[in-house]
Amino acid sequence: MSDKKEVIICLGSSCFARGNKKTVQAITTYIKEHNLNDLVYFHGGHCFGLCDKGPIVKVGKTLFEDVDPINVLDVLAKELEE
């Protein structure tokens, strides 16, 4: 797993209520369509403590705020580019 880029999506109640369920689907689809399954470790996590800035996605060591199913695609393209 250490070779994989880690992508964590907050599944805390605030982020989840703000639409992270659809963002989970968008990330899963992106990873599959770009054949990144062997390069990305995608999983849910608990609250990052920034509920007022959520939904939150963490890629590597970087937190992204106000993420939705549309803008997460830009985040993934930028952060997972090799």
C-alpha positions as CSV (number, residue, x, y, z in Angstrom):
1,M,0.0,0.0,0.0
2,S,2.9,2.4,0.6
3,D,3.4,2.8,-3.2
4,K,-0.3,3.8,-3.6
5,K,-1.6,7.4,-3.4
6,E,-4.1,7.6,-0.6
7,V,-7.4,9.2,-1.1
8,I,-9.7,9.6,1.9
9,I,-13.2,10.9,1.8
10,C,-14.9,12.1,5.0
11,L,-17.8,10.0,5.9
12,G,-18.7,12.0,9.0
13,S,-22.4,12.9,9.2
14,S,-21.9,16.6,8.2
15,C,-20.0,15.8,5.0
16,F,-22.1,12.8,4.2
17,A,-25.3,14.9,4.6
18,R,-23.8,17.5,2.2
19,G,-23.5,14.9,-0.6
20,N,-20.4,12.9,-0.1
21,K,-22.3,9.8,-1.1
22,K,-22.4,11.0,-4.7
23,T,-18.7,12.1,-4.5
24,V,-17.7,8.6,-3.4
25,Q,-19.4,7.3,-6.6
26,A,-17.6,9.9,-8.7
27,I,-14.2,9.0,-7.2
28,T,-14.8,5.3,-7.6
29,T,-15.8,5.8,-11.3
30,Y,-12.8,8.0,-11.9
31,I,-10.3,5.5,-10.5
32,K,-11.9,2.7,-12.5
33,E,-12.1,4.6,-15.8
34,H,-8.5,5.8,-15.5
35,N,-7.2,2.3,-14.5
36,L,-5.8,3.6,-11.2
37,N,-6.9,0.7,-9.0
38,D,-3.3,-0.5,-8.5
39,L,-2.1,3.1,-7.9
40,V,-4.7,4.5,-5.5
41,Y,-5.9,3.4,-2.1
42,F,-9.4,5.0,-1.8
43,H,-11.3,4.7,1.4
44,G,-13.6,6.5,3.8
45,G,-12.6,8.2,7.0
46,H,-14.1,9.9,9.9
47,C,-14.4,13.6,10.6
48,F,-11.4,15.8,9.8
49,G,-12.8,18.5,12.2
50,L,-13.6,21.0,9.4
51,C,-17.3,20.4,9.2
52,D,-18.1,24.0,8.3
53,K,-15.7,23.6,5.2
54,G,-17.0,20.2,4.1
55,P,-17.4,18.1,2.3
56,I,-13.7,17.2,2.7
57,V,-11.4,14.9,0.6
58,K,-7.8,14.2,1.5
59,V,-5.4,13.3,-1.3
60,G,-1.9,12.4,0.1
61,K,-1.3,15.0,2.7
62,T,-3.6,17.7,1.2
63,L,-7.1,18.5,2.3
64,F,-9.6,19.8,-0.2
65,E,-12.7,21.6,1.1
66,D,-16.2,22.1,-0.4
67,V,-15.7,19.0,-2.6
68,D,-18.6,17.8,-4.8
69,P,-19.0,15.2,-7.5
70,I,-18.0,17.7,-10.2
71,N,-14.9,19.5,-8.7
72,V,-13.5,16.3,-7.3
73,L,-12.7,15.3,-10.8
74,D,-10.4,18.3,-11.2
75,V,-8.8,17.5,-7.9
76,L,-8.2,13.9,-8.9
77,A,-6.8,14.8,-12.3
78,K,-4.3,17.2,-10.8
79,E,-3.3,15.1,-7.8
80,L,-3.1,11.7,-9.4
81,E,-1.3,12.9,-12.5
82,E,1.9,11.0,-13.0
